[in-house]
Amino acid sequence: MDWQLIADSFWPLLRGGLTGTIPLALASFAIGLVLALVVALLRLSPNRLLSWIAGAYISLIRGTPLLVQLFVIFYGMPSVGILLDPWPSAIIAFSLNVGGYAAEVIRAAILSVPKGQWEAGWTVGMSPARSLRRIILPQAARVSVPPLSNTFISLVKDTSLAALILVTEMFRKAQEIATFSNEFMTVYLEAALIYWLFCTVLSTGQNVLEKRLDRYVAH
């Protein structure tokens, strides 16, 4: 084990994670959540066409590998005249992927809210849209925190795939260091350790958030 290499490469890898991996995951997750909410509402729509379109999107995303989606956007889109840089390509691919998976989480969370909550909103004169915003979504958010948190943690790890389209994030930095030093095992194990540290911190934050939200849930 080359301890000097580990010491020398730790900061470049960590910096790659803090300036590449985490921002990429945060941006993709935020956009993906907005998309997921729209898709979930369309999936619940009484309009069969809108519901079918949303269902087809979810099926397509969940039924194809993320790596393929990433390659289609970065390497495939130029063949139809759409050329994107690595970062936008990665954000689009990851956001679409999050949207497909998180949509089902949000849909299930909305359906878990008792119908009486909708009726309570109508009783006080709220429109369906206002009832959704003021009553249903806050309750659904508490239910969806655990699975959505897991989705985000998985996304942090999945961002390593962006190295394959030349996005400078932590794993891309690890590839560069490993190629230069010819110490692939050492560098990749160190990168794996940093990914694990990131995910451990995020899991701890998830537990804290769940406990805070649990205070407002009636038992």
Backbone as numpy.savetxt, mean C-alpha at the origin, in Angstrom:
# Nx Ny Nz CAx CAy CAz Cx Cy Cz
32.46 -13.06 7.54 31.61 -11.86 7.54 32.50 -10.61 7.54
32.28 -9.73 6.58 33.08 -8.52 6.46 32.40 -7.41 7.27
32.84 -7.25 8.52 32.21 -6.29 9.41 32.46 -4.85 8.97
33.60 -4.61 8.35 33.88 -3.26 7.87 32.93 -2.88 6.75
32.65 -3.83 5.87 31.69 -3.58 4.79 30.30 -3.31 5.36
29.93 -4.08 6.38 28.63 -3.87 7.01 28.52 -2.47 7.60
29.58 -2.05 8.28 29.57 -0.72 8.88 29.54 0.37 7.82
30.31 0.19 6.76 30.40 1.20 5.71 29.10 1.30 4.89
28.41 0.19 4.73 27.23 0.18 3.88 25.93 0.44 4.64
26.00 0.43 5.97 24.76 0.57 6.74 24.06 1.90 6.46
24.80 3.00 6.54 24.18 4.31 6.34 23.67 4.48 4.91
24.43 4.12 3.87 23.88 4.23 2.51 22.59 3.41 2.33
22.53 2.22 2.93 21.32 1.41 2.82 20.17 2.05 3.59
20.45 2.50 4.81 19.41 3.13 5.62 18.90 4.40 4.95
19.82 5.19 4.40 19.42 6.40 3.70 18.57 6.07 2.48
18.92 4.99 1.78 18.10 4.56 0.65 16.70 4.19 1.09
16.60 3.61 2.29 15.28 3.27 2.81 14.48 4.50 3.22
15.15 5.44 3.88 14.47 6.63 4.38 14.10 7.62 3.28
14.91 7.69 2.24 14.65 8.65 1.16 14.02 8.01 -0.07
14.02 6.68 -0.12 13.46 5.99 -1.29 12.32 5.07 -0.94
12.61 4.06 -0.13 11.61 3.03 0.19 10.39 3.61 0.90
10.60 4.31 2.00 9.47 4.81 2.80 8.66 5.87 2.05
9.28 6.89 1.42 8.48 7.84 0.64 7.70 7.18 -0.49
8.31 6.22 -1.16 7.61 5.51 -2.24 6.40 4.76 -1.70
6.59 4.11 -0.56 5.47 3.37 0.05 4.37 4.32 0.52
4.75 5.44 1.15 3.75 6.38 1.66 2.94 7.01 0.53
3.62 7.46 -0.52 2.92 8.08 -1.65 1.99 7.08 -2.33
2.47 5.88 -2.55 1.66 4.86 -3.22 0.47 4.45 -2.36
0.69 4.34 -1.07 -0.39 3.92 -0.18 -1.47 4.99 -0.08
-1.06 6.26 0.00 -2.04 7.36 0.10 -2.91 7.42 -1.16
-2.27 7.35 -2.32 -3.03 7.37 -3.58 -3.88 6.12 -3.69
-3.30 4.98 -3.30 -4.04 3.73 -3.38 -5.26 3.70 -2.49
-5.18 4.33 -1.31 -6.33 4.37 -0.41 -7.49 5.16 -1.01
-7.16 6.30 -1.61 -8.21 7.10 -2.26 -8.87 6.29 -3.37
-8.05 5.65 -4.18 -8.57 4.81 -5.26 -9.41 3.66 -4.69
-8.93 3.06 -3.61 -9.64 1.93 -3.00 -11.02 2.35 -2.49
-11.11 3.54 -1.90 -12.40 4.02 -1.40 -13.38 4.21 -2.54
-12.91 4.80 -3.63 -13.78 5.00 -4.80 -14.24 3.65 -5.36
-13.30 2.73 -5.50 -13.63 1.41 -6.06 -14.58 0.66 -5.14
-14.37 0.75 -3.83 -15.24 0.07 -2.87 -16.67 0.60 -2.97
-16.81 1.92 -3.09 -18.14 2.52 -3.20 -18.80 2.12 -4.52
-18.01 2.06 -5.59 -18.56 1.61 -6.86 -18.99 0.14 -6.78
-18.20 -0.64 -6.05 -18.53 -2.06 -5.89 -19.84 -2.23 -5.14
-20.16 -1.30 -4.25 -21.40 -1.35 -3.48 -22.56 -0.64 -4.18
-22.26 -0.03 -5.30 -23.29 0.73 -6.03 -24.40 -0.17 -6.53
-25.65 0.31 -6.48 -26.77 -0.46 -7.06 -26.71 -0.52 -8.59
-25.89 0.36 -9.17 -25.71 0.34 -10.62 -24.85 -0.87 -10.99
-25.42 -1.81 -11.71 -24.72 -3.06 -12.00 -23.48 -2.85 -12.85
-23.54 -1.91 -13.78 -22.39 -1.66 -14.65 -21.21 -1.15 -13.84
-21.46 -0.15 -12.98 -20.39 0.40 -12.15 -19.83 -0.66 -11.20
-20.73 -1.46 -10.62 -20.29 -2.51 -9.73 -19.45 -3.55 -10.47
-19.85 -3.86 -11.71 -19.10 -4.84 -12.50 -17.71 -4.31 -12.87
-17.64 -3.03 -13.24 -16.35 -2.43 -13.59 -15.41 -2.47 -12.40
-15.92 -2.11 -11.22 -15.10 -2.13 -10.01 -14.65 -3.56 -9.69
-15.58 -4.51 -9.84 -15.24 -5.90 -9.58 -14.20 -6.44 -10.55
-14.29 -6.02 -11.82 -13.32 -6.46 -12.82 -11.94 -5.91 -12.50
-11.88 -4.66 -12.07 -10.60 -4.05 -11.69 -9.97 -4.80 -10.52
-10.77 -5.09 -9.51 -10.26 -5.82 -8.35 -9.75 -7.20 -8.75
-10.52 -7.87 -9.59 -10.13 -9.20 -10.04 -8.83 -9.17 -10.84
-8.68 -8.16 -11.69 -7.48 -8.03 -12.50 -6.24 -7.78 -11.64
-6.38 -6.89 -10.67 -5.25 -6.56 -9.80 -4.87 -7.75 -8.92
-5.87 -8.38 -8.32 -5.60 -9.49 -7.41 -5.18 -10.76 -8.15
-5.49 -10.84 -9.43 -5.20 -12.05 -10.19 -3.93 -12.00 -11.01
-3.19 -10.89 -10.92 -1.93 -10.78 -11.66 -0.80 -10.39 -10.72
0.42 -10.84 -10.98 1.55 -10.52 -10.09 1.89 -9.03 -10.13
2.30 -8.50 -8.99 2.69 -7.10 -8.91 3.86 -6.81 -9.84
4.78 -7.74 -9.96 5.93 -7.52 -10.84 5.49 -7.35 -12.29
4.50 -8.12 -12.70 3.99 -7.99 -14.06 3.34 -6.63 -14.25
2.57 -6.18 -13.26 1.92 -4.87 -13.34 2.97 -3.77 -13.46
4.04 -3.91 -12.70 5.12 -2.93 -12.72 5.79 -2.88 -14.09
6.04 -4.04 -14.66 6.70 -4.12 -15.97 5.80 -3.62 -17.09
4.50 -3.89 -16.98 3.56 -3.42 -18.01 3.59 -1.90 -18.08
3.61 -1.25 -16.92 3.58 0.21 -16.88 4.90 0.81 -17.34
6.02 0.26 -16.85 7.32 0.87 -17.16 7.86 0.46 -18.53
7.78 -0.83 -18.83 8.34 -1.32 -20.08 7.31 -1.45 -21.21
6.04 -1.64 -20.82 5.00 -1.84 -21.82 4.37 -0.57 -22.36
4.15 0.42 -21.49 3.48 1.64 -21.91 4.21 2.40 -23.02
5.57 2.42 -23.05 6.25 3.11 -24.14 5.89 2.58 -25.53
5.47 1.32 -25.61 5.11 0.75 -26.91 3.82 1.36 -27.46
3.03 2.01 -26.58 1.82 2.69 -27.05 1.99 4.21 -26.94
3.22 4.65 -26.84 3.51 6.08 -26.86 3.50 6.78 -25.53
3.43 6.03 -24.42 3.41 6.63 -23.09 4.71 6.27 -22.38
5.58 7.26 -22.23 6.89 7.03 -21.62 6.92 7.67 -20.24
7.16 6.87 -19.24 7.18 7.34 -17.86 8.53 7.08 -17.22
8.95 8.00 -16.34 10.18 7.81 -15.59 9.98 6.70 -14.55
11.07 6.18 -13.99 10.94 5.09 -13.01 10.05 5.40 -11.81
10.27 6.57 -11.19 9.49 6.89 -9.98 7.98 6.96 -10.25
7.52 7.74 -11.24 6.08 7.75 -11.51 5.54 6.37 -11.87
6.32 5.60 -12.61 5.88 4.25 -12.98 5.68 3.39 -11.74
6.61 3.47 -10.81 6.51 2.69 -9.58 5.31 3.12 -8.75
5.12 4.43 -8.61 3.99 4.93 -7.82 2.66 4.52 -8.44
2.54 4.60 -9.75 1.31 4.20 -10.41 1.04 2.71 -10.19
2.06 1.89 -10.40 1.89 0.45 -10.25 1.52 0.07 -8.82
2.25 0.61 -7.86 1.97 0.27 -6.46 0.61 0.82 -6.02
0.25 2.01 -6.49 -1.04 2.59 -6.12 -2.19 1.76 -6.67
-2.08 1.34 -7.91 -3.11 0.50 -8.51 -3.23 -0.82 -7.76
-2.09 -1.36 -7.35 -2.11 -2.63 -6.63 -2.76 -2.47 -5.25
-2.37 -1.42 -4.54 -2.99 -1.16 -3.23 -4.48 -0.93 -3.39
-4.86 -0.19 -4.43 -6.28 0.08 -4.67 -7.09 -1.18 -4.83
-6.54 -2.17 -5.54 -7.26 -3.41 -5.76 -7.44 -4.22 -4.50
-6.42 -4.28 -3.68 -6.51 -5.07 -2.45 -7.25 -4.32 -1.34
-6.96 -3.04 -1.19 -7.59 -2.28 -0.11 -9.08 -2.04 -0.36
-9.49 -2.05 -1.62 -10.91 -1.84 -1.93 -11.78 -2.90 -1.27
-11.33 -4.14 -1.31 -12.10 -5.22 -0.69 -12.11 -5.08 0.83
-11.02 -4.59 1.39 -10.97 -4.36 2.85 -11.97 -3.28 3.24
-11.97 -2.19 2.49 -12.88 -1.08 2.81 -14.33 -1.49 2.58
-14.58 -2.22 1.51 -15.96 -2.68 1.23 -16.47 -3.56 2.38
-15.63 -4.49 2.83 -16.03 -5.36 3.93 -16.25 -4.56 5.21
-15.42 -3.54 5.43 -15.55 -2.71 6.64 -16.86 -1.92 6.61
-17.20 -1.40 5.44 -18.46 -0.66 5.31 -19.65 -1.58 5.55
-19.59 -2.79 5.00 -20.69 -3.75 5.17 -20.81 -4.23 6.61
-19.71 -4.12 7.38 -19.74 -4.57 8.77 -20.49 -3.61 9.68
-20.70 -2.37 9.22 -21.44 -1.39 10.02 -22.92 -1.75 9.98
-23.57 -1.89 11.12 -24.98 -2.28 11.15 -25.87 -1.33 10.32
-26.87 -1.89 9.67 -27.77 -1.08 8.85 -28.50 -0.03 9.67
-28.64 -0.29 10.95 -29.30 0.67 11.82 -28.58 2.01 11.87
-27.29 2.01 11.59 -26.52 3.25 11.57 -26.94 4.12 10.39
-27.21 3.47 9.25 -27.74 4.22 8.10 -29.11 4.80 8.44
-29.93 3.98 9.06 -31.28 4.42 9.41 -31.25 5.58 10.41
-30.28 5.55 11.30 -30.15 6.64 12.27 -29.85 7.95 11.56
-29.01 7.88 10.54 -28.69 9.08 9.77 -29.90 9.61 9.03
-30.66 8.70 8.43 -31.86 9.14 7.70 -32.88 9.75 8.66
-32.94 9.20 9.89 -33.91 9.69 10.87 -33.67 11.15 11.22
-32.42 11.56 11.28 -32.10 12.95 11.63 -31.96 13.83 10.39
-32.36 13.31 9.24 -32.40 14.12 8.03 -31.12 14.17 7.23
-30.17 13.27 7.48 -28.94 13.25 6.71 -29.16 12.59 5.35
-28.48 13.13 4.35 -28.49 12.51 3.03 -27.62 11.25 3.09
-27.79 10.32 2.14 -26.93 9.13 2.12 -25.44 9.47 2.11
-25.07 10.49 1.33 -23.66 10.86 1.24 -23.15 11.38 2.58
-23.97 12.19 3.26 -23.54 12.73 4.55 -23.52 11.64 5.61
-24.48 10.73 5.57 -24.48 9.60 6.51 -23.23 8.76 6.33
-22.85 8.57 5.07 -21.64 7.80 4.78 -20.42 8.50 5.37
-20.33 9.81 5.15 -19.16 10.56 5.58 -19.10 10.73 7.09
-20.23 11.00 7.72 -20.23 11.35 9.14 -20.42 10.15 10.07
-21.09 9.10 9.60 -21.43 7.99 10.49 -20.75 6.68 10.08
-20.89 6.31 8.82 -20.46 4.99 8.38 -18.94 4.88 8.26
-18.33 5.81 7.52 -16.88 5.71 7.27 -16.04 5.77 8.54
-16.37 6.64 9.54 -15.57 6.63 10.77 -15.59 5.27 11.47
-16.75 4.61 11.47 -16.82 3.29 12.09 -16.10 2.24 11.25
-16.24 2.34 9.94 -15.57 1.40 9.05 -14.05 1.55 9.14
-13.60 2.79 9.37 -12.15 3.04 9.46 -11.54 2.27 10.62
-12.25 2.21 11.75 -11.72 1.49 12.90 -11.59 0.00 12.61
-12.55 -0.53 11.87 -12.52 -1.96 11.54 -11.40 -2.26 10.54
-11.14 -1.32 9.65 -10.21 -1.59 8.56 -8.75 -1.30 8.91
-8.49 -0.70 10.07 -7.11 -0.35 10.43 -6.17 -1.56 10.42
-6.50 -2.68 11.07 -5.55 -3.82 11.08 -5.22 -4.33 9.68
-6.21 -4.66 8.84 -5.85 -5.17 7.51 -5.16 -4.13 6.63
-5.55 -2.87 6.74 -4.88 -1.84 5.94 -3.45 -1.61 6.41
-3.24 -1.72 7.70 -1.87 -1.59 8.23 -1.00 -2.73 7.70
-1.56 -3.92 7.64 -0.81 -5.05 7.10 -0.52 -4.84 5.61
-1.47 -4.23 4.91 -1.25 -3.92 3.50 -0.09 -2.96 3.33
-0.02 -1.96 4.20 1.08 -0.99 4.11 2.43 -1.64 4.41
2.46 -2.49 5.42 3.71 -3.17 5.76 4.16 -4.05 4.60
3.22 -4.73 3.98 3.56 -5.55 2.81 4.07 -4.68 1.67
3.47 -3.50 1.53 3.89 -2.58 0.47 5.33 -2.12 0.67
5.70 -1.87 1.92 7.08 -1.45 2.20 8.06 -2.50 1.68
7.74 -3.77 1.90 8.60 -4.84 1.41 8.52 -4.96 -0.11
7.34 -4.77 -0.67 7.16 -4.91 -2.12 7.88 -3.82 -2.91
8.18 -2.69 -2.26 8.87 -1.62 -2.99 10.24 -2.06 -3.48
10.77 -3.15 -2.94 12.05 -3.66 -3.42 11.98 -4.04 -4.90
10.78 -4.34 -5.38 10.62 -4.68 -6.80 10.91 -3.48 -7.70
10.80 -2.28 -7.14 11.05 -1.08 -7.94 12.50 -1.00 -8.40
13.38 -1.73 -7.72 14.78 -1.75 -8.14 14.91 -2.30 -9.55
13.96 -3.13 -9.96 14.02 -3.75 -11.28 13.68 -2.77 -12.40
13.12 -1.61 -12.04 12.88 -0.58 -13.05 13.72 0.67 -12.74
14.82 0.43 -12.02 15.85 1.45 -11.79 15.45 2.55 -10.82
14.49 2.31 -9.96 14.17 3.27 -8.91 15.21 3.16 -7.81
15.77 4.29 -7.40 16.81 4.27 -6.38 16.17 4.21 -5.00
15.95 3.01 -4.52 15.48 2.81 -3.16 16.46 1.87 -2.47
16.10 1.33 -1.34 17.09 0.61 -0.53 17.64 -0.63 -1.24
16.78 -1.42 -1.84 17.29 -2.64 -2.47 18.15 -2.33 -3.69
17.79 -1.27 -4.42 18.63 -0.85 -5.54 20.02 -0.46 -5.04
20.05 0.25 -3.92 21.33 0.63 -3.33 22.11 -0.62 -2.90
21.41 -1.60 -2.36 22.06 -2.84 -1.95 22.66 -3.56 -3.16
21.95 -3.55 -4.28 22.47 -4.16 -5.49 23.76 -3.48 -5.95
23.77 -2.16 -5.87 24.96 -1.42 -6.30 26.15 -1.74 -5.40
25.91 -1.75 -4.09 27.00 -2.03 -3.15 27.49 -3.46 -3.31
26.57 -4.40 -3.47 26.94 -5.81 -3.60 27.74 -6.04 -4.89
27.34 -5.39 -5.96 28.05 -5.55 -7.22 29.46 -4.98 -7.13
29.59 -3.84 -6.47 30.90 -3.20 -6.34 31.84 -3.99 -5.43
31.28 -4.52 -4.32 32.11 -5.21 -3.32 32.23 -6.71 -3.59
31.31 -7.23 -4.40 31.25 -8.67 -4.69 30.94 -9.49 -3.44
30.27 -8.84 -2.47 29.85 -9.50 -1.23 28.33 -9.53 -1.19
27.74 -10.34 -2.04 26.29 -10.33 -2.20 25.56 -10.82 -0.94
26.03 -11.91 -0.36 25.36 -12.46 0.82 25.35 -11.44 1.97
26.49 -10.85 2.25 26.60 -9.90 3.36 25.69 -8.70 3.17
25.75 -8.11 1.99 24.99 -6.89 1.74 23.49 -7.18 1.71
23.10 -8.27 1.08 21.67 -8.58 1.00 21.09 -8.95 2.37
21.88 -9.63 3.18 21.42 -9.92 4.55 21.28 -8.64 5.36
22.19 -7.71 5.16 22.10 -6.43 5.86 20.85 -5.66 5.41
20.57 -5.68 4.11 19.35 -5.04 3.61 18.11 -5.70 4.19
18.14 -7.03 4.28 17.00 -7.76 4.86 16.79 -7.35 6.32
17.88 -7.16 7.04 17.78 -6.73 8.44 17.14 -5.36 8.55
17.50 -4.44 7.66 16.92 -3.09 7.71 15.44 -3.13 7.35
15.07 -3.94 6.36 13.65 -4.11 6.05 12.91 -4.63 7.28
13.51 -5.58 7.96 12.89 -6.13 9.16 12.72 -5.06 10.23
13.72 -4.21 10.40 13.62 -3.13 11.39 12.49 -2.17 11.04
12.39 -1.81 9.75 11.31 -0.93 9.31 9.95 -1.55 9.64
9.79 -2.82 9.30 8.51 -3.49 9.50 8.19 -3.66 10.98
9.23 -3.87 11.80 9.01 -3.98 13.24 8.50 -2.66 13.82
9.10 -1.56 13.40 8.65 -0.24 13.85 7.22 0.01 13.40
6.91 -0.31 12.16 5.56 -0.11 11.65 4.55 -1.00 12.37
4.92 -2.22 12.69 4.03 -3.12 13.42 3.74 -2.59 14.82
4.77 -2.02 15.44 4.58 -1.42 16.76 3.62 -0.23 16.68
3.81 0.60 15.66 2.90 1.72 15.45 1.48 1.26 15.19
1.33 0.16 14.46 0.02 -0.40 14.20 -0.67 -0.82 15.49
0.07 -1.47 16.37 -0.50 -1.92 17.65 -0.95 -0.74 18.50
-0.14 0.32 18.51 -0.50 1.52 19.28 -1.77 2.15 18.73
-1.85 2.26 17.39 -3.02 2.86 16.75 -4.27 2.03 17.02
-4.15 0.72 16.96 -5.31 -0.14 17.22 -5.81 0.03 18.65
-4.89 0.15 19.61 -5.30 0.32 21.00 -6.00 1.66 21.21
-5.50 2.70 20.52 -6.13 4.02 20.65 -7.54 4.01 20.07
-7.69 3.39 18.91 -9.01 3.34 18.27 -9.96 2.45 19.06
-9.42 1.43 19.72 -10.27 0.50 20.46 -10.97 1.19 21.63
-10.40 2.31 22.11 -11.02 3.02 23.22 -12.38 3.59 22.82
-12.55 3.85 21.51 -13.78 4.48 21.03 -14.78 3.49 20.48
-14.45 2.20 20.60 -15.36 1.19 20.10 -16.14 0.60 21.28
-17.43 0.58 21.12 -18.28 0.06 22.19 -18.16 -1.47 22.24
-18.07 -2.00 23.46 -17.97 -3.46 23.64 -19.21 -3.95 24.38
